[in-house]
Amino acid sequence: MTRSFIQLWTRAEFEVWKSAPNSPLIYAASNQFKQRGITKGDHLFIVACFADALHLMGCLKVEFGTLNAVEAKNLLPKGAHTWANDYVFHDRSLNTRMRFDLHVPVSVLTSFRFADGTNPKFKGDGSEFKPDPQTFRGVRELSSNTAINLAKLLDGKVSPKNEVTSVEPEKIRALSIRQPYAERILRGDKKIEYRTWPTTHRGKIYIYAAKTPVLLPGHEDPLDPLKLPRGVLVGTVEIVDCKKGEKYFEWALRNPVRFDPPRTFNAFPQAGYFYPFGKP
């Protein structure tokens, strides 16, 4: 089965390749390709993360690999150094030029998932979704949906400019949820929110971890709510559906994203929906 991976290149590497006009994507080197099980037919997305943006440079479809330094020597461009243990080479039938103008938009970042189900971390208060370079270090396998989104971006089927400007994090509403339920949503354990009232809203909302935790009999949880963030925005999640259950309305939740650190605000929180940064 074909798999997809992401490899982080440094800003220095980004600038070196950018200075070479029409740079072709020929190969990639690492000490982790063999360990990750990368083989012929797999895809490797090349990125760099700096200036508060994730730069998508290209996608390598593996034709030769994983090769060691000796095996790769005759295939490397003239003057290339064999500094790594593992090498993979791009399918020679695909003439792919590297990109240096392509930022991964907010909508793709917020739905970004690695193969193990985890999502990237963001710097600062999380309101602008500034990707943390530490998230992308090394070589990591991607979820199939994330690989599809990145491929569409490279193919021009997603407009980075339009998608970035269409998202206004300051104007979305928040939902007050007690701990440890807010934490369970962020971990992906809690995919249904039970309410006595229905919602017609679909899309992203802030998760506000209420100051009052759940400490009632029958609500035991191994997570100690008193040790979890409270009174702050801890992340976002998407509401994708709402239906009537036997006792409560069931709100279906998808794509949680954690704020690290949590974000504060000045508005007065309410028990249901509220706008922490003002209405649109």
Beta strands, then each sheet from edge to edge (+ up, - down):
strand 1: 4-9
strand 2: 27-30
strand 3: 43-50
strand 4: 53-67
strand 5: 86-90
strand 6: 122-123
strand 7: 130-131
strand 8: 139-141
strand 9: 174-177
strand 10: 192-195
strand 11: 203-209
strand 12: 232-244
strand 13: 249-263
strand 14: 273-274
sheet 1: 2+ 5- 4+ 3- 1- 8+
sheet 2: 6+ 7-
sheet 3: 10+ 13- 12+ 11- 9- 14+
end
